[in-house]
Amino acid sequence: MNNITVGLLAHVDAGKTTFAEQLLYHTEAIRSRGRVDHQDTFLDTHEIEKSRGITVFADQAEFTYKDARYFLLDTPGHVDFSPEMERCLQVLDYAVVILSAVEGVESHTETLWQLLRQHQIPTLFFINKTDRAGADPGRVVEEIRQQLSGNAFLLPQQPEEAWTDEMKSFVAEREDSLLESYLEGTLSDSDCLNAMKSLVKSGELFPCMQGSALLDRGVGEFLEVLSKVTFTEYDHQLPFAGRVYKIRHDEKGTRITYIKALQGVLKNRESLCYGPETERSSERITGIRKYNGTEYTSADWAAAGELFAVVGLSEALPSAGVGALHDIHGSGLIPTLKSKVLFEPPVHLKELMHAFGQLGAEDPSLNVSWDEELQELHIHVMGGIQLEILEQIVAERFQIRVAFGPPEILYKETIADTVYGCGHFEPLGHYAEVHLKLEVGERGSGITFINDCHPDDLAVGYQHQVEQHLLESGHHGLLTGSPLTDLKITLLSGRAHNKHTSGGDFREAAFRALRQGLEQAENVLLEPVYDLKIRIDSDDVGKVMSDIQRAGGFFNPPDILESKAVITGTVPAASFMDYGVRLASMTQGKGSLSLRVAGYLPCHQTEAVIAQRNYNKNADPAYSSTSIFCAKGEAYPVPWQEAGQHMHIKDKRKGAG
């Protein structure tokens, strides 16, 4: 039987969970249909989801239709839980985007579309809520064509009408091999169907259906189309490979690792490898679970194409490959806010760290970190709703009462030029020296490392130590203490001592070399930015563009069509986090706003942010710019300005005169 994983995605309140209920009911996977407003849906089972009426956690169900077994993933629709949704994209065979026939393409819909195309996931559309006043499926299809893809096509409601002349024409225009037979009038339904399946799979055609999930209109017809255009080809004979898409912990604290099998078969009690190429781990699987909603059955094996969960992996992270798959996917949705966890006695720090350790494993985008100097716990978040949900989760799941400080913009730092840094660490009985070149990295590249050190200068083992320490998280810049990014570090040379080099000597020397280089560089403060799209009446163009400019944004020439205008541009997150309210006020509620995280650019108000942060770069004893040398049995410090003259390796710069 064909295994097909289908994900449901939507802007919040488009009716995605109700649509999922109907799919499961139509295929007899459930006996009765639940409703979000009745708090009895099959997939939104958490009390938080029931009380708020939104999907927070990506849950799965299974149903069979005709000759295929479908694994259904219901993903969060609220933008604050986008990282959870994005992790699910990595294991989908097909996606179904749900839109409201009234609201049409909304801001988050465009973000979803960009991610789906980035991951190259075949996509179908279901235009929901056709029973509501103001519903206009035809208009929504035009919005899809204009704003998402011109290759979208609204299929007739009845399956037997699916291959009308209009549909055959649409397919033939996109498949050259059919064009001649179409023009001759000999194009068969079967040839058209096969071509359509291929075009959907390759992302060149996007079928649209319409209906009302609440009233059960159009869902059966959608299922018929789904069965006709979806297929997969998984190989059970290859060595097992899979991808982790979710981590959870059960009520006993047992870590549950959810995996999509991409090839081969995994048997219970087998050992499974995971982790980066240079740090592969291997652990024995002690249990395989097949989940359907909150219930699961134990299994002896899992095969290619299936979604399942295992017990026994202690450190595998979401998005990581397992078995024969060694890579790990990065995230395109990066939180731009950070917040401090507020807690008071009788809450114990150990309990708090355990709780957030589990939450951080389940959602790596939280980036849970403990600031030892300030004795503060920080997390990264997408928005305020996420903080409200986290507060409830910590209280209900761990019985710990916490609050969160106001979300702050998550700034980053980089450099604007090429510099050379050197660090020496030689207190009595220790010895290490490191020479680095620091360069501007590509935007969004993080910290990258290049090894240009000859083994004659420094043993390979010590070179690897330097690399490991420089790629550790936690490096920060000198302007505001914000994380370093977009930095290319090259190891030029180093020196060890036959007797005295030990333990963390090269960590100390490498950090000092990095810091010494940063002291010489032109440091740049970066801020998160959004790609902006605003739709307004053409009469409002002037005042909206002026407002964007005053807030530090940049925009392209507006696209004006009749009485409407579309403005696109790039704007700072700090100025536009709550811009929707301001836009509504300026346009009497007629404007629509779409914001999508677009990475980092130089800050538009650097001096103000530096003054507000009031960071003292010299007050961090763990991040020293001073090198340590030794003479006559005593260690002595040398400030970064003079350190180069004291180094034991002379002029090892590549390309230096």
Wavefront OBJ file of the C-alpha trace (Angstrom):
o trace
v 0.000 0.000 0.000
v 1.228 3.481 -0.911
v 2.292 5.581 2.140
v 1.616 9.300 1.636
v 2.226 12.067 4.197
v -0.047 15.085 3.775
v 0.253 18.278 5.808
v -2.568 20.753 6.414
v -1.453 24.377 6.540
v -3.377 27.613 6.856
v -3.569 31.116 8.210
v -5.167 30.968 11.650
v -8.995 30.580 11.645
v -9.203 29.342 8.052
v -10.878 26.115 9.237
v -7.960 23.730 8.981
v -8.764 21.552 11.999
v -12.442 21.272 11.000
v -11.308 20.182 7.537
v -9.081 17.524 9.149
v -12.060 16.216 11.139
v -14.076 15.794 7.946
v -11.263 13.940 6.166
v -10.994 11.496 9.063
v -14.756 11.041 9.265
v -15.163 10.465 5.520
v -12.494 7.754 5.600
v -13.996 6.152 8.732
v -10.879 6.860 10.764
v -13.161 8.427 13.409
v -16.799 7.655 14.208
v -17.996 11.188 14.863
v -16.897 14.619 13.786
v -15.621 16.999 16.424
v -15.797 20.774 16.307
v -13.294 23.362 17.460
v -16.024 25.371 19.219
v -17.203 22.209 20.982
v -13.628 21.410 22.100
v -13.912 17.785 20.966
v -11.733 17.518 17.844
v -9.589 14.447 17.276
v -6.298 16.305 16.816
v -6.556 19.440 19.006
v -6.516 17.489 22.272
v -4.411 19.676 24.565
v -6.397 21.789 27.041
v -4.636 24.912 25.783
v -5.757 24.174 22.206
v -9.313 23.497 23.351
v -9.590 26.669 25.414
v -8.060 28.948 22.786
v -9.532 27.261 19.711
v -6.194 27.219 17.865
v -3.709 24.507 16.948
v -0.481 24.846 18.927
v 1.104 21.418 18.514
v 1.537 19.491 15.266
v -0.333 16.215 15.726
v -0.897 13.343 13.349
v -3.621 10.949 12.315
v -3.833 8.081 9.885
v -6.516 7.115 7.389
v -6.892 4.827 4.399
v -8.599 5.812 1.165
v -8.796 3.514 -1.827
v -5.335 2.028 -2.382
v -3.304 4.444 -0.234
v -2.547 4.992 3.441
v -2.380 8.657 4.366
v -0.520 10.148 7.323
v -2.152 13.479 8.139
v -0.235 16.252 9.929
v -2.344 19.105 11.313
v 0.076 22.007 11.784
v -0.266 25.251 13.801
v -1.713 28.181 11.881
v -0.691 30.999 14.224
v 2.522 32.760 13.212
v 3.919 32.437 16.758
v 4.123 28.661 16.301
v 5.582 28.730 12.793
v 8.795 26.847 13.732
v 6.655 23.834 14.760
v 4.902 24.040 11.404
v 8.145 24.392 9.457
v 9.675 21.290 11.029
v 6.725 19.299 9.704
v 7.332 20.563 6.158
v 10.549 18.569 6.010
v 8.674 15.254 6.048
v 5.680 16.037 3.813
v 4.965 14.349 0.501
v 2.141 16.799 -0.235
v 0.664 19.892 1.388
v -2.899 21.165 1.447
v -3.262 24.897 2.031
v -6.640 25.899 3.462
v -7.923 29.394 2.678
v -11.100 31.168 3.696
v -13.419 32.002 0.789
v -14.029 35.354 2.502
v -10.548 36.472 3.659
v -8.639 34.803 0.803
v -4.831 34.994 0.709
v -3.700 36.460 4.032
v -0.318 37.511 5.387
v 0.653 34.142 6.857
v -0.565 32.368 3.709
v 2.222 34.052 1.762
v 4.790 32.966 4.341
v 3.519 29.389 4.077
v 3.751 29.562 0.310
v 7.356 30.755 0.378
v 8.296 27.881 2.697
v 6.461 25.301 0.598
v 8.284 26.404 -2.525
v 11.583 26.504 -0.632
v 11.051 22.882 0.419
v 9.636 22.011 -3.040
v 6.496 20.386 -1.641
v 3.665 19.557 -4.090
v 0.660 21.624 -3.024
v -3.127 21.567 -3.337
v -5.567 24.282 -2.206
v -8.947 23.973 -0.515
v -10.996 27.179 -0.435
v -13.079 26.774 2.707
v -16.062 28.536 4.283
v -18.006 28.971 1.031
v -21.170 29.037 3.181
v -20.261 32.366 4.790
v -21.598 35.735 3.731
v -19.129 37.425 1.394
v -17.588 34.161 0.191
v -16.169 34.384 -3.333
v -14.085 31.332 -4.352
v -13.468 32.768 -7.817
v -11.894 35.881 -6.339
v -9.729 33.770 -4.031
v -8.471 31.706 -6.989
v -7.495 34.942 -8.721
v -5.657 36.046 -5.564
v -3.791 32.732 -5.544
v -2.825 33.229 -9.184
v -1.720 36.821 -8.690
v -0.001 36.546 -5.318
v 1.200 32.937 -5.197
v 1.276 31.131 -8.549
v -0.282 31.487 -11.971
v -0.350 27.682 -12.179
v -3.333 27.354 -9.832
v -6.557 26.015 -11.317
v -10.032 25.626 -9.783
v -11.307 22.104 -10.435
v -15.022 21.421 -10.987
v -16.926 20.258 -7.947
v -17.880 16.858 -9.332
v -15.022 14.388 -9.813
v -16.492 13.006 -13.037
v -16.220 16.501 -14.513
v -12.569 16.873 -13.577
v -11.287 16.473 -17.111
v -13.231 19.146 -18.955
v -11.834 20.779 -22.073
v -10.749 23.759 -19.999
v -8.770 21.507 -17.676
v -7.216 19.590 -20.558
v -6.164 22.893 -22.113
v -4.604 24.031 -18.819
v -2.611 20.793 -18.491
v -1.588 20.635 -22.166
v -0.182 24.171 -22.011
v 2.202 22.956 -19.300
v 3.087 19.587 -20.803
v 4.535 19.857 -24.297
v 4.061 16.168 -25.057
v 0.267 16.583 -24.812
v -0.129 19.775 -26.781
v -0.363 18.151 -30.203
v -2.944 15.553 -29.162
v -4.956 18.268 -27.406
v -5.018 20.431 -30.534
v -6.109 17.392 -32.556
v -8.840 16.637 -30.026
v -7.463 13.191 -29.174
v -6.132 13.871 -25.660
v -7.505 11.125 -23.402
v -8.584 11.515 -19.799
v -5.960 8.989 -18.673
v -3.114 10.846 -20.410
v -4.367 14.102 -18.912
v -4.534 12.550 -15.429
v -1.017 11.108 -15.662
v 0.338 14.457 -16.820
v -1.512 16.246 -14.043
v -0.087 13.885 -11.424
v 3.403 14.569 -12.745
v 2.869 18.342 -12.901
v 1.494 18.462 -9.347
v 4.427 16.386 -8.119
v 6.957 18.693 -9.788
v 5.293 21.855 -8.496
v 4.130 23.066 -11.901
v 0.390 22.794 -11.247
v -1.661 23.490 -8.118
v -5.218 22.106 -8.074
v -7.827 24.095 -6.139
v -11.083 22.801 -4.679
v -13.829 24.611 -2.786
v -16.399 23.841 -0.130
v -17.390 24.192 3.508
v -15.698 21.894 6.008
v -18.193 22.881 8.706
v -21.160 21.830 6.540
v -19.302 18.925 4.924
v -19.453 20.345 1.418
v -16.706 19.544 -1.051
v -14.651 17.355 1.310
v -15.622 14.063 -0.350
v -14.846 15.538 -3.754
v -11.493 16.759 -2.465
v -10.639 13.257 -1.238
v -11.358 11.897 -4.690
v -9.003 14.411 -6.296
v -6.373 13.758 -3.622
v -6.430 10.039 -4.415
v -6.101 10.715 -8.146
v -3.148 13.121 -8.098
v -0.952 11.919 -5.201
v 1.585 9.115 -5.251
v 4.931 8.197 -3.671
v 7.807 5.883 -4.553
v 9.657 4.740 -1.442
v 12.315 2.019 -1.542
v 12.062 -0.579 1.241
v 15.230 -2.370 0.153
v 17.745 0.382 0.898
v 19.415 0.834 4.311
v 17.136 2.647 6.733
v 17.144 6.449 6.619
v 14.748 8.899 8.211
v 14.296 12.424 9.490
v 13.265 13.573 12.961
v 10.396 16.042 12.814
v 9.228 16.251 16.419
v 10.375 15.582 19.991
v 7.947 15.082 22.857
v 8.087 13.765 26.426
v 5.334 11.594 27.877
v 3.831 11.946 31.343
v 6.725 9.910 32.799
v 9.344 12.168 31.194
v 10.309 9.569 28.575
v 11.708 11.201 25.468
v 9.708 10.331 22.328
v 11.397 10.926 18.960
v 9.072 11.210 15.956
v 10.565 10.133 12.629
v 9.568 9.977 8.971
v 11.032 6.852 7.343
v 12.467 7.900 3.972
v 13.841 4.513 2.905
v 14.363 1.009 4.214
v 12.934 -0.634 7.339
v 13.769 -0.009 11.019
v 13.250 -2.870 13.454
v 12.786 -2.666 17.197
v 15.954 -3.260 19.253
v 18.186 -2.163 16.359
v 20.826 0.502 16.865
v 20.250 3.807 15.111
v 22.917 6.387 14.275
v 22.342 10.135 14.274
v 24.211 13.403 14.641
v 26.703 15.431 12.568
v 29.186 13.547 10.385
v 32.065 14.151 12.791
v 30.077 13.359 15.946
v 27.804 10.423 15.099
v 26.027 8.765 18.019
v 24.487 5.319 18.083
v 21.729 4.192 20.447
v 19.468 1.159 20.604
v 15.786 1.583 19.819
v 13.842 0.254 22.809
v 10.363 0.805 21.407
v 8.546 1.730 18.178
v 5.182 3.463 18.398
v 2.601 4.103 15.667
v 0.573 7.165 16.697
v -2.955 8.073 15.654
v -4.012 11.185 17.533
v -3.048 10.728 21.182
v -3.250 6.931 21.009
v -0.479 4.639 19.851
v 0.187 0.968 19.238
v 3.556 -0.689 19.773
v 5.185 -2.143 16.663
v 8.100 -4.388 15.777
v 9.140 -2.355 12.732
v 8.532 0.785 10.671
v 8.923 1.000 6.895
v 9.692 3.653 4.279
v 6.998 6.307 3.960
v 5.621 5.880 7.479
v 5.421 8.351 10.340
v 6.260 6.731 13.651
v 7.958 7.384 16.981
v 10.789 5.665 18.829
v 11.959 5.423 22.415
v 15.677 5.147 23.121
v 17.238 8.151 21.376
v 18.408 10.582 24.034
v 19.774 13.525 22.031
v 18.502 13.416 18.432
v 17.120 16.855 17.559
v 14.208 17.893 15.334
v 15.206 18.224 11.645
v 18.133 15.804 12.064
v 18.717 12.891 9.714
v 18.990 9.412 11.231
v 20.391 6.164 9.899
v 21.828 6.572 6.399
v 20.769 10.251 6.325
v 23.453 12.407 7.956
v 22.344 16.001 7.370
v 20.298 18.391 9.497
v 17.958 20.984 8.030
v 18.183 24.567 9.189
v 15.186 26.793 9.823
v 13.971 29.632 7.654
v 11.773 31.000 10.445
v 14.074 32.456 13.061
v 12.663 34.125 16.210
v 13.409 37.833 16.351
v 12.488 38.360 20.004
v 13.975 37.253 23.297
v 12.507 37.224 26.769
v 13.667 36.632 30.334
v 12.060 33.870 32.400
v 10.855 35.350 35.687
v 10.607 33.078 38.703
v 10.642 33.342 42.473
v 10.957 30.950 45.438
v 9.798 28.282 46.051
v 10.746 27.547 42.416
v 14.167 25.865 42.380
v 16.598 26.642 39.581
v 17.305 22.942 39.034
v 13.610 22.227 38.434
v 13.329 25.225 36.128
v 16.346 24.192 34.053
v 14.973 20.651 33.755
v 11.627 21.974 32.510
v 13.106 24.351 29.956
v 15.644 21.720 28.960
v 12.762 19.509 27.851
v 10.977 22.398 26.144
v 14.194 23.408 24.374
v 14.679 19.859 23.080
v 11.125 19.862 21.728
v 11.491 23.305 20.158
v 15.142 24.208 19.425
v 14.047 27.651 18.188
v 13.536 28.604 21.861
v 17.338 28.625 22.129
v 17.155 28.282 25.926
v 20.249 29.835 27.547
v 21.430 30.559 31.081
v 23.360 33.781 31.664
v 25.739 32.861 34.465
v 26.840 36.418 35.165
v 23.307 37.848 35.388
v 21.830 34.622 36.807
v 19.036 34.842 34.234
v 17.310 32.326 31.962
v 16.534 33.591 28.460
v 14.510 32.188 25.560
v 13.895 33.261 21.959
v 10.294 33.560 20.780
v 8.211 34.514 17.752
v 5.671 36.638 19.638
v 3.628 37.395 22.723
v 1.040 34.630 22.220
v 3.846 32.070 22.375
v 4.880 33.416 25.795
v 1.303 33.126 27.071
v 1.133 29.505 25.892
v 4.538 28.679 27.403
v 3.437 30.068 30.758
v 0.438 27.728 30.711
v 2.504 24.735 29.575
v 5.100 25.174 32.325
v 2.352 25.481 34.946
v 0.295 22.500 33.770
v 3.069 20.138 32.770
v 5.749 20.869 35.367
v 3.678 22.534 38.124
v 6.021 25.520 38.057
v 4.787 29.103 38.128
v 6.773 31.431 35.887
v 6.246 34.704 34.070
v 8.184 36.335 31.258
v 9.770 39.721 30.818
v 8.608 41.933 27.950
v 9.858 40.576 24.594
v 12.918 42.434 23.324
v 14.325 42.617 19.813
v 17.055 40.030 19.269
v 19.954 42.000 17.782
v 23.114 40.460 16.342
v 26.590 41.747 15.480
v 29.169 41.241 12.757
v 32.186 43.067 11.303
v 32.665 45.163 8.165
v 36.301 44.495 7.274
v 39.100 41.910 7.377
v 41.305 41.777 10.471
v 43.832 39.433 12.070
v 43.559 38.323 15.665
v 46.011 36.533 17.927
v 45.660 35.047 21.378
v 48.152 33.573 23.817
v 47.419 31.646 27.011
v 50.447 30.745 29.162
v 49.867 30.793 32.892
v 52.269 28.525 34.747
v 51.941 24.940 33.479
v 49.791 25.860 30.423
v 50.552 26.910 26.874
v 48.592 27.684 23.692
v 48.789 30.290 20.931
v 46.300 30.883 18.102
v 46.355 33.159 15.057
v 43.140 33.881 13.147
v 41.866 35.852 10.198
v 38.371 37.330 10.574
v 36.352 38.258 7.489
v 32.816 39.298 6.675
v 30.681 36.217 5.977
v 27.679 35.970 3.705
v 24.489 37.393 5.161
v 22.711 34.704 7.150
v 25.713 32.349 7.199
v 26.302 32.474 10.961
v 29.876 31.650 11.983
v 31.892 29.575 9.507
v 35.349 28.099 10.009
v 38.178 27.513 7.533
v 41.323 25.639 8.496
v 44.420 26.993 6.755
v 46.891 25.821 9.384
v 49.697 23.437 8.419
v 50.157 20.320 10.614
v 53.823 21.255 10.965
v 52.731 24.390 12.830
v 50.062 22.777 14.995
v 49.004 19.150 15.411
v 45.726 18.210 13.754
v 44.165 17.305 17.103
v 44.768 20.804 18.433
v 43.448 22.297 15.186
v 40.195 20.410 15.737
v 40.028 21.756 19.287
v 40.314 25.310 17.984
v 37.571 24.650 15.424
v 35.288 23.124 18.018
v 35.667 26.051 20.409
v 35.221 28.712 17.735
v 32.022 27.078 16.485
v 30.578 26.895 19.993
v 27.483 28.986 20.504
v 27.754 31.999 22.764
v 30.251 34.294 20.996
v 29.088 37.859 21.219
v 30.017 41.207 19.769
v 31.521 44.248 21.416
v 28.801 46.841 20.768
v 25.844 45.414 22.679
v 26.971 41.911 23.652
v 24.612 40.476 21.031
v 25.395 37.154 19.294
v 28.024 37.197 16.561
v 26.969 36.165 13.060
v 28.001 36.401 9.394
v 31.628 35.900 10.359
v 34.194 33.790 8.512
v 37.064 32.666 10.750
v 40.242 31.186 9.281
v 42.785 29.396 11.480
v 46.174 30.540 10.177
v 48.555 29.062 12.707
v 49.015 27.969 16.279
v 51.534 26.601 18.710
v 51.447 24.076 21.549
v 54.006 22.941 24.122
v 55.141 19.337 24.309
v 54.671 19.203 28.075
v 52.517 22.080 29.247
v 49.583 22.236 26.789
v 46.485 20.682 28.347
v 42.699 20.732 28.703
v 41.142 24.014 27.703
v 44.311 25.898 26.807
v 43.318 26.233 23.165
v 39.836 27.338 24.130
v 41.366 30.214 26.095
v 43.805 31.113 23.309
v 41.164 30.890 20.546
v 38.705 33.088 22.428
v 41.407 35.672 23.068
v 42.388 35.652 19.393
v 38.757 36.160 18.384
v 38.317 38.987 20.850
v 41.601 40.633 19.839
v 40.484 40.565 16.202
v 37.094 42.067 17.040
v 38.808 44.898 18.932
v 40.565 45.889 15.710
v 37.523 45.492 13.434
v 34.752 47.865 12.444
v 31.885 46.269 14.354
v 28.359 46.403 12.927
v 25.061 46.059 14.776
v 22.425 44.042 12.904
v 18.675 44.056 13.452
v 15.970 41.662 12.234
v 13.970 42.883 9.253
v 10.716 41.918 7.586
v 9.746 41.657 3.972
v 6.681 43.865 3.869
v 3.650 43.856 1.607
v 0.802 46.313 2.158
v -2.463 46.466 0.176
v -4.297 49.757 0.483
v -6.541 52.144 -1.392
v -4.500 54.186 -3.855
v -5.550 57.359 -2.024
v -3.556 56.207 1.028
v -0.268 55.533 -0.803
v 1.447 58.820 0.012
v 0.897 58.835 3.756
v 1.714 55.124 4.129
v 4.999 55.454 2.213
v 5.982 58.465 4.307
v 5.172 56.539 7.468
v 7.284 53.572 6.350
v 10.206 55.880 5.627
v 9.954 57.595 9.017
v 10.058 54.183 10.716
v 13.342 53.260 9.009
v 11.903 51.104 6.225
v 12.648 50.935 2.519
v 10.046 50.361 -0.181
v 9.817 49.749 -3.917
v 7.723 51.827 -6.318
v 4.084 50.966 -5.543
v 2.129 48.722 -7.895
v -1.141 50.570 -8.562
v -4.098 48.787 -10.170
v -7.307 50.794 -10.528
v -8.233 51.993 -7.012
v -5.883 49.627 -5.147
v -2.140 49.758 -4.499
v 0.448 47.254 -3.312
v 3.588 48.468 -1.541
v 6.490 46.064 -0.991
v 9.711 46.702 0.881
v 12.015 45.843 3.748
v 11.378 47.200 7.235
v 12.931 46.879 10.733
v 11.186 44.446 13.062
v 11.636 46.912 15.938
v 9.418 49.497 14.215
v 6.900 47.174 12.587
v 6.105 44.463 15.154
v 2.778 46.115 15.925
v 2.339 48.039 12.688
v -0.964 46.356 11.827
v -2.802 48.482 14.391
v -1.227 51.670 13.060
v -2.014 50.755 9.458
v -5.642 50.043 10.339
v -5.892 53.479 11.916
v -4.381 55.232 8.878
v -6.567 53.385 6.369
v -9.817 53.164 8.364
v -9.355 49.401 8.558
v -9.141 48.926 4.779
v -5.417 48.160 4.565
v -3.907 44.671 4.838
v -0.397 43.937 6.021
v 1.909 40.982 5.369
v 5.205 40.681 7.252
v 7.704 37.867 6.770
v 11.014 37.514 8.616
v 13.740 38.234 6.059
v 16.955 37.937 8.060
v 19.210 40.691 9.396
v 20.482 44.013 8.047
v 22.544 46.856 9.591
v 20.547 48.514 12.346
v 18.784 51.773 11.421
v 19.267 53.210 14.922
v 22.596 51.819 16.083
v 23.556 54.603 18.484
v 20.209 54.528 20.272
v 20.326 50.747 20.720
v 23.934 50.816 21.982
v 23.038 53.511 24.496
v 19.945 51.625 25.646
v 21.816 48.329 26.061
v 24.710 50.000 27.909
v 26.930 46.951 27.387
v 30.407 47.018 28.964
v 32.672 44.814 26.857
v 35.383 44.798 29.520
v 33.150 43.556 32.335
v 32.965 39.951 31.149
v 35.787 37.925 32.745
v 34.977 34.888 30.571
v 35.491 36.911 27.389
v 38.852 38.547 27.930
v 40.814 40.517 25.345
v 44.015 40.156 27.362
v 46.597 37.517 26.472
v 48.562 35.759 29.221
v 52.324 35.248 28.884
v 54.891 33.757 31.250
v 58.405 34.923 32.196
v 60.705 33.811 34.998
v 58.066 31.443 36.343
v 55.344 34.076 36.611
v 52.346 34.800 34.369
v 51.632 38.362 33.307
v 48.809 39.930 31.237
v 49.290 41.839 27.985
v 46.422 44.040 26.692
v 45.106 43.370 23.195
v 46.737 46.501 21.729
v 50.216 45.170 22.588
v 49.612 41.400 22.330
v 50.790 41.096 18.714
v 54.287 42.247 19.616
v 54.616 39.521 22.265
v 53.392 36.552 20.223
v 55.801 33.625 19.804
v 54.717 33.078 16.185
v 55.864 35.980 14.065
v 53.994 37.310 11.004
v 52.020 34.226 9.990
v 49.360 36.209 8.151
v 48.463 34.809 4.752
v 49.141 37.413 2.150
v 50.900 39.771 4.559
v 53.913 41.628 3.295
l 1 2 3 4 5 6 7 8 9 10 11 12 13 14 15 16 17 18 19 20 21 22 23 24 25 26 27 28 29 30 31 32 33 34 35 36 37 38 39 40 41 42 43 44 45 46 47 48 49 50 51 52 53 54 55 56 57 58 59 60 61 62 63 64 65 66 67 68 69 70 71 72 73 74 75 76 77 78 79 80 81 82 83 84 85 86 87 88 89 90 91 92 93 94 95 96 97 98 99 100 101 102 103 104 105 106 107 108 109 110 111 112 113 114 115 116 117 118 119 120 121 122 123 124 125 126 127 128 129 130 131 132 133 134 135 136 137 138 139 140 141 142 143 144 145 146 147 148 149 150 151 152 153 154 155 156 157 158 159 160 161 162 163 164 165 166 167 168 169 170 171 172 173 174 175 176 177 178 179 180 181 182 183 184 185 186 187 188 189 190 191 192 193 194 195 196 197 198 199 200 201 202 203 204 205 206 207 208 209 210 211 212 213 214 215 216 217 218 219 220 221 222 223 224 225 226 227 228 229 230 231 232 233 234 235 236 237 238 239 240 241 242 243 244 245 246 247 248 249 250 251 252 253 254 255 256 257 258 259 260 261 262 263 264 265 266 267 268 269 270 271 272 273 274 275 276 277 278 279 280 281 282 283 284 285 286 287 288 289 290 291 292 293 294 295 296 297 298 299 300 301 302 303 304 305 306 307 308 309 310 311 312 313 314 315 316 317 318 319 320 321 322 323 324 325 326 327 328 329 330 331 332 333 334 335 336 337 338 339 340 341 342 343 344 345 346 347 348 349 350 351 352 353 354 355 356 357 358 359 360 361 362 363 364 365 366 367 368 369 370 371 372 373 374 375 376 377 378 379 380 381 382 383 384 385 386 387 388 389 390 391 392 393 394 395 396 397 398 399 400 401 402 403 404 405 406 407 408 409 410 411 412 413 414 415 416 417 418 419 420 421 422 423 424 425 426 427 428 429 430 431 432 433 434 435 436 437 438 439 440 441 442 443 444 445 446 447 448 449 450 451 452 453 454 455 456 457 458 459 460 461 462 463 464 465 466 467 468 469 470 471 472 473 474 475 476 477 478 479 480 481 482 483 484 485 486 487 488 489 490 491 492 493 494 495 496 497 498 499 500 501 502 503 504 505 506 507 508 509 510 511 512 513 514 515 516 517 518 519 520 521 522 523 524 525 526 527 528 529 530 531 532 533 534 535 536 537 538 539 540 541 542 543 544 545 546 547 548 549 550 551 552 553 554 555 556 557 558 559 560 561 562 563 564 565 566 567 568 569 570 571 572 573 574 575 576 577 578 579 580 581 582 583 584 585 586 587 588 589 590 591 592 593 594 595 596 597 598 599 600 601 602 603 604 605 606 607 608 609 610 611 612 613 614 615 616 617 618 619 620 621 622 623 624 625 626 627 628 629 630 631 632 633 634 635 636 637 638 639 640 641 642 643 644 645 646 647 648 649 650 651 652 653 654 655 656 657
